[in-house]
Protein backbone atom coordinates (compact mmCIF):
# COMPACT_ATOMS: atom_id res chain seq x y z
CA UNK A 1 0.00 0.00 0.00
CA UNK A 2 1.33 3.47 -0.86
CA UNK A 3 0.06 7.03 -0.67
CA UNK A 4 -0.75 7.08 -4.40
CA UNK A 5 -3.18 4.18 -3.99
CA UNK A 6 -4.79 5.96 -1.04
CA UNK A 7 -5.22 9.12 -3.11
CA UNK A 8 -6.87 7.09 -5.86
CA UNK A 9 -9.14 5.37 -3.37
CA UNK A 10 -10.22 8.65 -1.72
CA UNK A 11 -10.98 10.23 -5.10
CA UNK A 12 -13.09 7.22 -6.15
CA UNK A 13 -15.14 7.38 -2.94
CA UNK A 14 -15.68 11.12 -3.29
CA UNK A 15 -16.50 10.90 -7.01
CA UNK A 16 -18.83 7.95 -6.55
CA UNK A 17 -17.68 6.59 -9.89
CA UNK A 18 -14.55 5.06 -11.36
CA UNK A 19 -15.13 6.96 -14.60
CA UNK A 20 -15.39 10.32 -12.84
CA UNK A 21 -12.38 9.54 -10.64
CA UNK A 22 -10.27 8.56 -13.65
CA UNK A 23 -11.01 11.93 -15.25
CA UNK A 24 -10.17 13.78 -12.04
CA UNK A 25 -6.93 11.85 -11.63
CA UNK A 26 -5.95 11.86 -15.30
CA UNK A 27 -5.47 8.10 -15.26
CA UNK A 28 -7.07 5.49 -17.51
CA UNK A 29 -10.01 3.68 -15.92
CA UNK A 30 -8.54 0.16 -16.42
CA UNK A 31 -5.32 1.23 -14.69
CA UNK A 32 -7.35 2.76 -11.83
CA UNK A 33 -9.35 -0.45 -11.44
CA UNK A 34 -6.12 -2.42 -11.33
CA UNK A 35 -4.73 -0.22 -8.56
CA UNK A 36 -7.90 -0.71 -6.52
CA UNK A 37 -7.76 -4.47 -7.02
CA UNK A 38 -4.21 -4.44 -5.67
CA UNK A 39 -5.26 -2.35 -2.70
CA UNK A 40 -8.14 -4.67 -1.85
CA UNK A 41 -5.85 -7.67 -2.23
CA UNK A 42 -3.34 -6.15 0.19
CA UNK A 43 -6.01 -5.18 2.73
CA UNK A 44 -7.67 -8.57 2.39
CA UNK A 45 -11.16 -7.05 2.38
CA UNK A 46 -13.53 -5.67 -0.21
CA UNK A 47 -13.38 -1.88 -0.08
CA UNK A 48 -15.76 -0.85 -2.86
CA UNK A 49 -19.16 -2.03 -4.07
CA UNK A 50 -19.57 -1.50 -7.81
CA UNK A 51 -23.01 -1.26 -9.47
CA UNK A 52 -24.65 0.32 -12.46
CA UNK A 53 -25.33 3.40 -10.35
CA UNK A 54 -21.70 3.91 -9.40
CA UNK A 55 -19.33 2.96 -6.60
CA UNK A 56 -19.83 3.14 -2.82
CA UNK A 57 -17.44 2.07 -0.06
CA UNK A 58 -18.05 -1.02 2.03
CA UNK A 59 -17.96 -0.72 5.82
CA UNK A 60 -14.23 -1.48 5.73
CA UNK A 61 -13.82 0.95 2.85
CA UNK A 62 -15.57 3.70 4.81
CA UNK A 63 -13.16 3.21 7.73
CA UNK A 64 -10.16 3.28 5.39
CA UNK A 65 -11.51 6.40 3.67
CA UNK A 66 -11.56 8.44 6.89
CA UNK A 67 -8.07 7.34 7.92
CA UNK A 68 -6.72 7.89 4.42
CA UNK A 69 -8.15 11.43 4.34
CA UNK A 70 -6.38 12.19 7.61
CA UNK A 71 -3.05 10.76 6.41
CA UNK A 72 -3.19 12.57 3.07
CA UNK A 73 -4.03 15.86 4.78
CA UNK A 74 -1.03 15.42 7.06
CA UNK A 75 1.23 14.60 4.13
CA UNK A 76 0.04 17.61 2.11
CA UNK A 77 0.54 19.88 5.10
CA UNK A 78 4.06 18.56 5.71
CA UNK A 79 5.03 19.06 2.08
CA UNK A 80 3.54 22.57 2.09
CA UNK A 81 5.51 23.56 5.19
CA UNK A 82 8.70 22.05 3.81
CA UNK A 83 8.37 24.03 0.57
CA UNK A 84 7.70 27.36 2.21
CA UNK A 85 10.36 29.94 2.73
CA UNK A 86 10.62 30.31 6.52
CA UNK A 87 10.10 34.05 6.16
CA UNK A 88 6.80 33.39 4.35
CA UNK A 89 5.23 31.44 7.22
CA UNK A 90 3.18 33.89 9.25
CA UNK A 91 0.30 33.97 11.66
CA UNK A 92 -0.64 34.10 15.32
CA UNK A 93 -0.30 30.89 17.33
CA UNK A 94 -1.53 30.50 20.91
CA UNK A 95 0.39 28.01 23.07
CA UNK A 96 -0.57 27.01 26.61
CA UNK A 97 2.21 26.09 29.05
CA UNK A 98 2.15 25.21 32.73
CA UNK A 99 4.51 27.27 34.95
CA UNK A 100 7.25 24.64 35.28
CA UNK A 101 7.21 23.96 31.54
CA UNK A 102 7.23 27.67 30.78
CA UNK A 103 10.31 28.46 32.87
CA UNK A 104 12.28 25.74 31.04
CA UNK A 105 10.90 25.89 27.49
CA UNK A 106 9.40 29.37 27.07
CA UNK A 107 12.46 31.53 26.39
CA UNK A 108 14.41 29.01 24.23
CA UNK A 109 11.32 28.40 22.09
CA UNK A 110 10.66 32.11 21.60
CA UNK A 111 14.29 32.77 20.70
CA UNK A 112 14.32 29.89 18.24
CA UNK A 113 11.11 30.97 16.52
CA UNK A 114 12.22 34.60 16.23
CA UNK A 115 15.30 33.41 14.34
CA UNK A 116 13.73 30.74 12.15
CA UNK A 117 10.14 31.94 11.63
CA UNK A 118 10.04 35.70 12.25
CA UNK A 119 6.58 35.94 10.71
CA UNK A 120 5.04 33.75 13.41
CA UNK A 121 3.58 35.62 16.38
CA UNK A 122 3.67 33.23 19.33
CA UNK A 123 1.21 34.03 22.10
CA UNK A 124 2.15 32.01 25.20
CA UNK A 125 -0.54 31.57 27.83
CA UNK A 126 0.67 30.47 31.27
CA UNK A 127 -1.77 28.63 33.49
CA UNK A 128 -2.32 25.70 35.78
CA UNK A 129 -2.91 22.44 33.96
CA UNK A 130 -6.64 22.27 34.75
CA UNK A 131 -7.25 25.74 33.34
CA UNK A 132 -5.19 24.99 30.24
CA UNK A 133 -7.13 21.76 29.70
CA UNK A 134 -10.38 23.73 29.70
CA UNK A 135 -9.00 26.34 27.29
CA UNK A 136 -7.78 23.56 24.99
CA UNK A 137 -11.16 21.78 24.97
CA UNK A 138 -13.08 24.95 24.09
CA UNK A 139 -10.69 25.84 21.27
CA UNK A 140 -8.97 28.85 22.85
CA UNK A 141 -5.49 27.36 22.32
CA UNK A 142 -3.87 26.12 19.12
CA UNK A 143 -1.34 24.05 21.06
CA UNK A 144 -0.75 23.10 24.69
CA UNK A 145 1.61 20.99 26.76
CA UNK A 146 -0.57 19.09 29.23
CA UNK A 147 -0.09 16.23 31.68
CA UNK A 148 -3.30 14.28 31.17
CA UNK A 149 -3.58 11.79 28.30
CA UNK A 150 -7.37 12.28 28.24
CA UNK A 151 -7.39 16.08 28.48
CA UNK A 152 -9.11 16.64 25.12
CA UNK A 153 -10.15 13.54 23.20
CA UNK A 154 -11.05 15.46 20.03
CA UNK A 155 -7.53 16.90 19.66
CA UNK A 156 -4.37 15.25 18.39
CA UNK A 157 -1.97 14.25 21.14
CA UNK A 158 1.59 12.95 21.29
CA UNK A 159 4.04 12.26 24.10
CA UNK A 160 6.59 15.08 24.28
CA UNK A 161 8.72 13.89 27.22
CA UNK A 162 8.59 12.32 30.68
CA UNK A 163 9.62 14.34 33.74
CA UNK A 164 10.98 12.92 36.96
CA UNK A 165 9.86 14.56 40.20
CA UNK A 166 12.45 15.60 42.78
CA UNK A 167 12.60 16.97 46.29
CA UNK A 168 13.79 20.55 45.85
CA UNK A 169 15.22 22.76 48.60
CA UNK A 170 17.88 25.50 48.87
CA UNK A 171 21.49 24.39 48.47
CA UNK A 172 22.33 25.66 51.97
CA UNK A 173 19.27 24.13 53.65
CA UNK A 174 19.87 22.30 56.91
CA UNK A 175 16.81 20.12 56.42
CA UNK A 176 18.83 17.40 54.66
CA UNK A 177 22.42 16.44 55.48
CA UNK A 178 25.03 17.50 52.92
CA UNK A 179 26.08 14.81 50.47
CA UNK A 180 22.68 13.14 50.26
CA UNK A 181 21.65 12.52 46.65
CA UNK A 182 18.31 10.87 47.43
CA UNK A 183 15.72 10.39 50.14
CA UNK A 184 13.22 7.70 50.95
CA UNK A 185 9.56 8.63 50.76
CA UNK A 186 9.32 8.30 54.54
CA UNK A 187 12.14 10.84 54.90
CA UNK A 188 10.33 13.14 52.48
CA UNK A 189 7.13 12.85 54.52
CA UNK A 190 9.03 14.14 57.57
CA UNK A 191 10.05 17.37 55.81
CA UNK A 192 8.06 20.63 56.02
CA UNK A 193 6.55 20.43 52.55
CA UNK A 194 5.27 23.34 50.49
CA UNK A 195 2.96 21.91 47.83
CA UNK A 196 0.31 22.89 45.30
CA UNK A 197 -3.30 22.74 46.46
CA UNK A 198 -5.18 19.39 46.41
CA UNK A 199 -6.98 20.29 43.15
CA UNK A 200 -3.68 20.57 41.30
CA UNK A 201 -2.74 17.61 39.07
CA UNK A 202 0.80 17.47 40.43
CA UNK A 203 -0.49 17.34 44.02
CA UNK A 204 -2.77 14.43 43.10
CA UNK A 205 0.18 12.59 41.54
CA UNK A 206 2.25 13.07 44.72
CA UNK A 207 -0.65 12.14 47.00
CA UNK A 208 -1.18 8.88 45.11
CA UNK A 209 2.39 7.78 45.83
CA UNK A 210 2.09 8.64 49.52
CA UNK A 211 -1.19 6.71 49.74
CA UNK A 212 0.43 3.66 48.16
CA UNK A 213 3.13 3.78 50.83
CA UNK A 214 0.58 4.43 53.60
CA UNK A 215 2.31 7.68 54.56
CA UNK A 216 0.70 11.00 55.54
CA UNK A 217 1.10 13.93 53.18
CA UNK A 218 1.04 17.07 55.29
CA UNK A 219 1.86 20.46 53.82
CA UNK A 220 2.94 23.49 55.83
CA UNK A 221 1.78 25.72 52.93
CA UNK A 222 -0.30 25.20 49.81
CA UNK A 223 0.73 27.53 46.99
CA UNK A 224 -0.34 27.38 43.33
CA UNK A 225 2.00 30.17 42.24
CA UNK A 226 5.36 28.70 41.22
CA UNK A 227 7.41 31.91 41.76
CA UNK A 228 5.91 32.44 45.23
CA UNK A 229 6.45 28.80 46.16
CA UNK A 230 10.11 29.00 45.13
CA UNK A 231 10.55 32.29 47.01
CA UNK A 232 9.24 30.56 50.14
CA UNK A 233 11.77 27.77 49.64
CA UNK A 234 14.55 30.33 49.19
CA UNK A 235 13.59 31.84 52.55
CA UNK A 236 14.11 28.45 54.21
CA UNK A 237 10.45 27.71 54.85
CA UNK A 238 10.63 24.10 53.67
CA UNK A 239 11.02 21.78 50.69
CA UNK A 240 8.82 20.87 47.73
CA UNK A 241 8.31 18.10 45.17
CA UNK A 242 8.54 19.37 41.61
CA UNK A 243 10.10 18.64 38.23
CA UNK A 244 13.69 19.83 37.98
CA UNK A 245 12.55 22.64 35.65
CA UNK A 246 11.22 24.47 38.73
CA UNK A 247 14.76 25.52 39.68
CA UNK A 248 14.65 28.03 36.79
CA UNK A 249 11.53 29.78 38.10
CA UNK A 250 13.31 32.66 39.86
CA UNK A 251 16.50 33.00 37.84
CA UNK A 252 18.86 30.93 35.72
CA UNK A 253 21.07 29.86 38.60
CA UNK A 254 20.09 26.25 39.33
CA UNK A 255 23.18 25.94 41.56
CA UNK A 256 21.29 27.68 44.36
CA UNK A 257 19.07 24.59 44.71
CA UNK A 258 19.44 20.94 45.66
CA UNK A 259 17.41 18.38 43.75
CA UNK A 260 17.14 15.00 45.45
CA UNK A 261 15.70 11.84 43.92
CA UNK A 262 13.15 9.76 45.82
CA UNK A 263 14.87 6.39 46.03
CA UNK A 264 12.02 4.03 46.87
CA UNK A 265 9.12 5.70 45.05
CA UNK A 266 10.32 7.36 41.86
CA UNK A 267 7.63 9.59 40.43
CA UNK A 268 7.27 10.68 36.81
CA UNK A 269 4.93 13.03 35.00
CA UNK A 270 4.35 12.59 31.25
CA UNK A 271 4.09 15.71 29.11
CA UNK A 272 1.74 15.56 26.13
CA UNK A 273 1.72 17.98 23.21
CA UNK A 274 -1.87 18.71 22.20
CA UNK A 275 -2.87 20.38 18.95
CA UNK A 276 -6.08 21.31 17.19
CA UNK A 277 -7.40 18.70 14.73
CA UNK A 278 -5.48 18.71 11.43
CA UNK A 279 -8.32 20.35 9.51
CA UNK A 280 -8.26 23.29 11.97
CA UNK A 281 -4.51 23.59 12.47
CA UNK A 282 -3.06 26.53 10.56
CA UNK A 283 0.29 26.25 8.73
CA UNK A 284 1.88 28.55 11.33
CA UNK A 285 0.57 26.37 14.20
CA UNK A 286 1.84 23.26 12.42
CA UNK A 287 5.27 24.90 12.21
CA UNK A 288 5.25 25.76 15.93
CA UNK A 289 4.26 22.19 16.80
CA UNK A 290 7.17 20.92 14.71
CA UNK A 291 9.62 23.40 16.28
CA UNK A 292 8.50 22.59 19.84
CA UNK A 293 9.52 18.99 19.22
CA UNK A 294 12.82 20.14 17.72
CA UNK A 295 13.69 22.55 20.56
CA UNK A 296 12.76 20.04 23.27
CA UNK A 297 14.89 17.32 21.68
CA UNK A 298 17.87 19.64 21.27
CA UNK A 299 17.59 20.84 24.88
CA UNK A 300 17.34 17.33 26.33
CA UNK A 301 20.08 15.84 24.17
CA UNK A 302 22.31 18.85 24.85
CA UNK A 303 21.88 18.58 28.62
CA UNK A 304 20.03 21.89 28.93
CA UNK A 305 16.84 20.23 30.20
CA UNK A 306 17.67 17.78 32.94
CA UNK A 307 15.56 15.34 34.87
CA UNK A 308 13.52 14.39 31.80
CA UNK A 309 13.52 11.66 29.14
CA UNK A 310 12.44 11.76 25.53
CA UNK A 311 9.92 9.13 24.40
CA UNK A 312 11.32 6.05 22.70
CA UNK A 313 11.15 6.29 18.90
CA UNK A 314 8.25 4.49 17.26
CA UNK A 315 9.11 1.01 15.89
CA UNK A 316 10.13 1.01 12.25
CA UNK A 317 7.12 1.03 9.99
CA UNK A 318 4.78 2.36 12.66
CA UNK A 319 3.19 5.75 12.01
CA UNK A 320 4.03 8.35 14.58
CA UNK A 321 1.26 10.34 16.18
CA UNK A 322 0.32 13.30 14.05
Order of alpha helices (4+ residues) and beta strands (2+ residues): alpha-alpha-alpha-beta-beta-alpha-beta-alpha-beta-alpha-beta-beta-beta-alpha-beta-alpha-beta-alpha-beta-beta-beta-alpha-beta
